[in-house]
Amino acid sequence: MTKKRNIFRIFAGFLAFFVAAFQLNLTFAKTEQAKLDKIQQNCSSIKIQLSQIQKNDTKNRVQLGSYFESINTDLMLNLNLRLVKNNITNPELTSLQSDFASERERFKNDYIGYSQELESLLKIDCKADPTNFAKHLNKTRTKRDAVYESIERLNELLDKHAATVKDLKETL
């Protein structure tokens, strides 16, 4: 009798698990469908907002790109050249300049990828194909996040550079 009861409990447990999993999947599907419905309903305003983001991001990219280029050439490179001319070696500053230049290049490439993805997203008819639009929207967000992470790494390198210059200044 207890063996039958245990089997029944195990069966009931599996049944409860599958019912819960089915409900979770159904809830996810409803949530996903609700997102797609909102995309279709608000397609025009979404496109306008994305176009505004595109314009703002383009301006920011130009400003940041110029700023990072200026830091790399006018500050880091010139400082390292001056140190070499004065027979002062500081491999950490040289390494930071190299890392900064590499990260600046990554920022540029990440932004190009993000910009292309955003351009593709804006071409999709979100009323007619909300599923494809949502998929590309997620890709665009991921690429935008990569640009942001690159900016964060560049700022970290700048902070390290400033601290290293401060330390160097104290030793001179």
Backbone bond lengths (Angstrom), bond angles and torsions (degrees), N, CA, C in turn:
res aa  C-N    CA-C-N  psi(-1)  N-CA   C-N-CA  omega(-1)  CA-C   N-CA-C  phi
1 M - - - 1.441 - - 1.521 110.92 -
2 T 1.337 117.66 -44.01 1.463 120.61 179.54 1.517 110.69 -67.66
3 K 1.321 117.25 -31.11 1.466 120.01 177.83 1.528 109.79 -64.63
4 K 1.333 117.25 -43.04 1.457 121.20 178.45 1.533 109.90 -64.93
5 R 1.326 115.53 -38.37 1.463 119.85 179.82 1.535 110.50 -65.55
6 N 1.323 116.52 -41.49 1.472 120.42 178.98 1.533 110.89 -64.96
7 I 1.325 115.86 -42.06 1.461 119.96 178.17 1.527 109.26 -63.19
8 F 1.345 115.24 -42.59 1.457 119.68 178.42 1.544 110.23 -61.50
9 R 1.325 117.28 -42.82 1.474 121.01 179.10 1.534 110.97 -63.28
10 I 1.308 115.27 -42.86 1.474 119.24 179.12 1.531 109.39 -63.20
11 F 1.347 115.67 -45.55 1.455 120.31 178.76 1.531 110.31 -61.31
12 A 1.328 116.68 -44.26 1.465 120.86 179.10 1.531 110.60 -63.15
13 G 1.334 116.48 -38.10 1.467 120.55 177.50 1.521 111.55 -63.13
14 F 1.345 115.87 -45.47 1.467 119.75 177.78 1.525 110.94 -63.15
15 L 1.319 115.78 -42.19 1.449 120.22 179.41 1.527 110.57 -62.04
16 A 1.322 116.61 -44.10 1.470 120.54 178.09 1.523 110.63 -62.40
17 F 1.332 116.16 -41.00 1.460 120.28 178.75 1.527 110.81 -61.49
18 F 1.329 117.06 -47.19 1.461 119.97 -178.58 1.523 112.06 -67.00
19 V 1.328 116.95 -37.22 1.462 119.92 176.74 1.527 109.86 -64.17
20 A 1.346 116.83 -43.88 1.467 120.64 178.98 1.525 110.62 -63.45
21 A 1.334 116.30 -42.87 1.466 119.87 179.37 1.526 110.52 -63.74
22 F 1.321 117.23 -40.99 1.456 121.42 178.69 1.530 110.55 -63.65
23 Q 1.342 116.68 -43.95 1.458 120.23 178.94 1.519 111.38 -63.86
24 L 1.336 116.29 -40.21 1.460 120.11 177.91 1.520 110.28 -62.33
25 N 1.324 116.25 -43.62 1.465 120.91 178.85 1.525 110.56 -64.72
26 L 1.321 116.57 -40.43 1.454 121.44 178.62 1.534 110.16 -64.82
27 T 1.333 116.63 -42.57 1.470 120.96 177.57 1.523 109.85 -62.47
28 F 1.333 116.29 -43.43 1.463 120.34 177.89 1.521 110.33 -60.58
29 A 1.335 116.22 -43.75 1.464 120.10 179.62 1.517 110.54 -63.26
30 K 1.350 117.01 -41.48 1.460 119.61 178.34 1.521 110.50 -63.90
31 T 1.331 116.08 -42.83 1.463 120.55 179.13 1.524 109.94 -63.22
32 E 1.310 116.62 -43.87 1.463 121.41 179.71 1.527 110.06 -63.74
33 Q 1.319 116.40 -43.41 1.459 120.11 178.70 1.520 110.87 -64.99
34 A 1.323 116.54 -37.04 1.469 120.13 178.01 1.525 110.24 -63.25
35 K 1.345 116.41 -39.83 1.470 120.25 177.12 1.527 110.49 -62.22
36 L 1.312 115.77 -45.08 1.467 120.02 -179.37 1.527 110.75 -64.21
37 D 1.322 116.13 -38.86 1.468 119.67 177.66 1.529 110.83 -63.48
38 K 1.334 116.39 -41.25 1.481 119.85 178.86 1.522 110.89 -65.13
39 I 1.328 116.09 -38.87 1.469 119.67 177.70 1.525 109.42 -60.45
40 Q 1.332 117.15 -46.08 1.463 120.39 179.55 1.523 111.75 -62.75
41 Q 1.325 116.71 -43.49 1.466 121.33 -177.14 1.523 112.20 -67.48
42 N 1.322 116.72 -36.74 1.470 121.16 -174.55 1.521 112.78 -107.57
43 C 1.291 117.14 22.91 1.465 122.47 -174.15 1.529 112.34 -53.54
44 S 1.295 117.53 -48.97 1.472 120.60 -176.46 1.522 111.51 -61.85
45 S 1.321 116.85 -47.06 1.471 119.00 -178.94 1.530 111.38 -69.10
46 I 1.327 117.29 -33.72 1.470 120.60 176.56 1.519 109.70 -62.04
47 K 1.330 116.06 -45.43 1.473 120.04 -179.77 1.525 111.40 -62.84
48 I 1.327 116.79 -40.44 1.470 120.56 178.32 1.527 110.21 -62.75
49 Q 1.329 116.00 -45.64 1.467 119.95 179.62 1.518 111.30 -63.03
50 L 1.317 116.87 -41.75 1.467 120.17 178.72 1.528 111.26 -64.56
51 S 1.315 117.41 -37.90 1.470 120.55 176.98 1.526 110.89 -64.23
52 Q 1.332 116.51 -39.72 1.466 120.09 177.41 1.533 110.81 -65.77
53 I 1.330 115.79 -41.55 1.472 119.67 176.77 1.523 109.82 -61.12
54 Q 1.326 116.34 -42.11 1.457 120.52 179.89 1.531 110.94 -60.18
55 K 1.328 117.39 -44.71 1.469 121.12 179.61 1.529 110.79 -63.85
56 N 1.329 116.35 -45.87 1.463 119.89 -179.79 1.526 111.89 -65.04
57 D 1.325 116.11 -42.12 1.460 119.55 179.65 1.525 111.80 -65.16
58 T 1.322 116.37 -35.40 1.466 119.67 178.13 1.530 110.37 -64.19
59 K 1.322 116.26 -44.59 1.474 119.94 177.48 1.525 110.71 -61.83
60 N 1.327 115.52 -46.14 1.466 119.77 -179.77 1.519 111.76 -62.63
61 R 1.321 116.39 -38.54 1.469 120.53 -179.49 1.530 109.75 -64.00
62 V 1.317 116.84 -42.91 1.470 120.40 179.55 1.523 109.75 -63.13
63 Q 1.331 116.69 -46.44 1.469 119.98 -179.95 1.520 111.88 -64.08
64 L 1.332 116.79 -46.66 1.462 119.64 -179.68 1.525 111.07 -66.91
65 G 1.320 116.67 -41.48 1.465 120.12 178.88 1.519 111.44 -59.27
66 S 1.317 116.41 -44.36 1.471 120.54 178.22 1.522 110.81 -65.64
67 Y 1.314 115.94 -42.48 1.461 121.14 179.75 1.531 110.87 -61.64
68 F 1.335 116.97 -48.86 1.462 120.37 -179.05 1.528 111.62 -66.29
69 E 1.323 117.26 -36.44 1.473 120.68 177.17 1.526 110.15 -64.67
70 S 1.319 115.72 -43.92 1.460 120.83 179.31 1.532 111.27 -62.29
71 I 1.296 116.55 -43.54 1.474 120.53 178.70 1.521 109.61 -61.12
72 N 1.319 115.55 -44.02 1.461 119.88 -177.21 1.528 111.89 -64.48
73 T 1.315 116.43 -48.47 1.472 118.74 -174.91 1.532 112.68 -86.63
74 D 1.322 117.01 -46.64 1.464 119.53 -174.21 1.518 113.22 -77.18
75 L 1.303 116.93 -30.79 1.461 119.02 -177.08 1.522 111.40 -102.47
76 M 1.299 116.63 -65.01 1.466 120.31 -172.51 1.525 112.92 -65.26
77 L 1.307 116.86 -51.99 1.464 120.70 -178.18 1.520 110.93 -62.60
78 N 1.326 116.44 -48.09 1.468 119.40 -179.38 1.523 112.10 -62.59
79 L 1.314 117.65 -39.67 1.465 120.34 177.91 1.521 110.47 -63.54
80 N 1.314 117.15 -46.16 1.468 119.90 -179.84 1.526 111.81 -63.71
81 L 1.334 117.58 -38.31 1.470 120.53 177.30 1.531 110.79 -65.03
82 R 1.299 115.52 -40.41 1.467 119.69 179.57 1.530 111.21 -65.79
83 L 1.308 116.09 -40.06 1.462 119.43 177.93 1.524 110.70 -63.24
84 V 1.327 117.44 -41.55 1.464 121.42 178.82 1.528 109.97 -62.99
85 K 1.339 117.13 -43.29 1.475 120.67 179.23 1.517 111.39 -62.25
86 N 1.321 117.14 -30.20 1.462 121.13 179.43 1.526 112.71 -95.52
87 N 1.321 116.58 16.26 1.467 123.34 178.95 1.529 113.22 54.77
88 I 1.304 115.93 38.04 1.466 121.48 175.42 1.523 106.84 -111.48
89 T 1.321 114.72 124.65 1.462 118.28 179.01 1.520 109.77 -105.60
90 N 1.299 114.15 136.18 1.453 120.48 175.01 1.528 107.61 -146.19
91 P 1.339 115.57 88.94 1.465 119.30 -176.55 1.534 113.41 -61.35
92 E 1.334 116.84 -26.29 1.461 119.09 179.91 1.530 111.02 -66.20
93 L 1.338 116.85 -40.19 1.469 119.75 177.94 1.524 111.35 -67.09
94 T 1.316 116.16 -37.97 1.468 120.15 177.72 1.530 109.88 -64.49
95 S 1.309 115.61 -43.44 1.459 120.55 179.05 1.531 110.83 -64.28
96 L 1.324 116.93 -41.88 1.463 120.42 178.60 1.523 111.53 -63.36
97 Q 1.330 116.37 -38.71 1.466 119.37 177.99 1.525 110.32 -64.22
98 S 1.311 116.59 -42.89 1.464 120.76 179.29 1.530 110.75 -64.57
99 D 1.330 116.46 -44.95 1.466 120.32 178.65 1.525 110.80 -62.78
100 F 1.324 115.93 -40.02 1.461 120.39 -179.93 1.529 110.70 -64.35
101 A 1.333 116.39 -43.84 1.470 120.25 179.41 1.532 110.78 -63.04
102 S 1.327 116.67 -40.49 1.471 120.25 178.57 1.525 111.00 -65.64
103 E 1.328 115.99 -42.91 1.463 119.96 -179.46 1.527 110.95 -68.84
104 R 1.329 116.77 -35.08 1.467 120.57 176.71 1.522 110.00 -62.86
105 E 1.305 116.56 -39.34 1.471 121.36 177.33 1.533 109.88 -66.26
106 R 1.332 116.68 -40.64 1.467 120.70 177.07 1.526 109.97 -62.42
107 F 1.340 116.36 -42.76 1.472 121.05 177.65 1.533 109.70 -56.92
108 K 1.306 115.91 -46.66 1.464 120.95 -179.31 1.530 110.86 -61.08
109 N 1.321 116.76 -46.98 1.471 120.73 -179.41 1.532 111.87 -67.78
110 D 1.336 116.19 -40.08 1.469 119.71 177.36 1.522 110.44 -62.56
111 Y 1.321 116.17 -40.24 1.464 118.82 -179.92 1.525 110.96 -66.79
112 I 1.308 116.52 -40.52 1.472 119.58 178.35 1.528 109.76 -60.64
113 G 1.336 117.35 -45.12 1.465 120.99 177.95 1.513 112.05 -61.38
114 Y 1.330 116.02 -42.93 1.468 120.81 178.19 1.529 110.27 -63.73
115 S 1.311 116.88 -44.91 1.454 121.40 -178.07 1.530 110.91 -62.12
116 Q 1.315 116.86 -42.33 1.465 120.97 178.75 1.524 111.07 -65.64
117 E 1.336 115.85 -40.04 1.471 119.45 179.01 1.526 110.65 -66.36
118 L 1.329 116.81 -40.64 1.462 120.72 178.14 1.524 110.72 -64.32
119 E 1.318 116.32 -40.20 1.471 120.84 177.86 1.530 110.30 -62.18
120 S 1.329 116.66 -42.80 1.473 120.44 177.37 1.520 110.97 -63.83
121 L 1.329 116.17 -40.11 1.464 120.89 179.32 1.523 111.03 -61.10
122 L 1.318 116.44 -42.65 1.466 120.33 -178.07 1.532 112.34 -66.86
123 K 1.314 117.25 -20.23 1.471 121.09 179.64 1.531 112.42 -83.38
124 I 1.337 117.20 -14.69 1.466 120.43 -177.71 1.525 109.53 -80.79
125 D 1.312 115.55 134.94 1.471 121.03 176.87 1.528 107.94 -80.35
126 C 1.335 115.98 103.58 1.465 119.74 -175.14 1.527 112.66 -72.40
127 K 1.310 118.15 -18.21 1.475 119.49 175.70 1.521 110.06 -76.72
128 A 1.315 116.48 -42.22 1.463 120.77 -176.91 1.529 112.82 -81.52
129 D 1.336 116.84 -30.57 1.468 120.26 -174.91 1.531 110.91 -138.85
130 P 1.337 117.32 67.80 1.467 119.67 -177.27 1.527 113.24 -65.60
131 T 1.321 117.59 -28.77 1.470 120.55 -179.74 1.526 110.22 -65.67
132 N 1.317 116.72 -48.39 1.462 121.04 178.55 1.529 110.28 -64.80
133 F 1.321 116.18 -38.80 1.461 120.82 178.64 1.527 109.95 -61.77
134 A 1.324 117.40 -46.37 1.477 121.53 179.83 1.526 110.93 -62.12
135 K 1.324 116.35 -40.39 1.475 120.84 178.34 1.526 110.45 -61.70
136 H 1.315 116.85 -46.64 1.470 120.79 -179.98 1.526 111.62 -70.81
137 L 1.312 116.92 -30.82 1.460 120.28 176.29 1.529 110.00 -63.00
138 N 1.328 116.83 -42.39 1.467 120.09 177.48 1.521 111.60 -64.82
139 K 1.329 116.88 -40.11 1.472 120.41 176.90 1.525 110.30 -62.45
140 T 1.330 115.98 -41.97 1.464 120.85 -179.68 1.518 110.44 -63.63
141 R 1.317 116.30 -42.93 1.476 120.11 178.23 1.521 110.91 -61.09
142 T 1.315 116.60 -42.11 1.464 120.97 179.71 1.524 110.35 -62.28
143 K 1.317 116.33 -43.12 1.466 119.76 179.82 1.524 111.09 -68.83
144 R 1.314 117.53 -35.84 1.470 120.54 177.20 1.524 109.96 -66.31
145 D 1.329 116.85 -38.65 1.465 121.27 176.64 1.535 110.69 -61.00
146 A 1.331 116.67 -38.37 1.466 120.40 178.54 1.528 110.55 -63.25
147 V 1.325 117.05 -39.03 1.473 120.96 177.34 1.528 109.35 -63.15
148 Y 1.319 115.97 -45.70 1.466 120.52 179.76 1.530 111.14 -61.16
149 E 1.335 117.16 -43.10 1.471 121.02 178.92 1.523 110.76 -62.66
150 S 1.307 117.26 -37.73 1.459 120.91 177.79 1.532 110.81 -64.78
151 I 1.320 116.48 -41.06 1.470 120.36 176.77 1.523 110.09 -62.21
152 E 1.312 116.45 -41.18 1.472 120.60 178.09 1.525 110.56 -61.52
153 R 1.328 117.46 -44.24 1.470 120.79 179.40 1.525 110.60 -64.29
154 L 1.319 117.36 -39.53 1.462 120.20 177.50 1.532 110.73 -62.58
155 N 1.314 116.47 -42.40 1.465 119.82 177.97 1.528 111.68 -64.72
156 E 1.324 117.38 -38.13 1.466 120.62 176.06 1.526 110.87 -62.61
157 L 1.326 116.08 -42.50 1.473 119.94 178.11 1.527 110.76 -63.65
158 L 1.324 116.93 -38.11 1.465 120.07 176.92 1.527 111.20 -63.37
159 D 1.319 116.22 -41.23 1.468 119.88 177.66 1.525 111.07 -62.90
160 K 1.330 116.59 -42.85 1.468 120.61 177.87 1.523 110.38 -63.50
161 H 1.316 116.06 -40.42 1.463 120.52 179.78 1.524 110.06 -62.91
162 A 1.318 116.98 -45.50 1.469 120.87 -179.99 1.524 110.68 -61.36
163 A 1.327 117.54 -42.06 1.471 121.14 179.42 1.525 110.57 -66.04
164 T 1.325 117.21 -39.38 1.463 121.08 179.61 1.525 110.63 -67.29
165 V 1.320 117.16 -40.54 1.471 120.73 177.54 1.521 109.68 -64.34
166 K 1.300 116.96 -40.73 1.472 121.18 178.52 1.534 109.99 -61.92
167 D 1.323 116.75 -44.16 1.465 120.69 178.32 1.528 110.69 -63.56
168 L 1.321 116.92 -41.48 1.457 121.65 179.00 1.537 110.36 -63.24
169 K 1.296 115.06 -43.02 1.462 120.35 -179.91 1.536 110.87 -60.21
170 E 1.312 117.41 -38.59 1.467 121.09 179.64 1.517 112.98 -69.07
171 T 1.344 116.47 -25.51 1.476 119.46 179.85 1.519 112.43 -85.09
172 L 1.310 117.96 -15.89 1.480 120.78 -178.04 1.484 112.88 -85.29
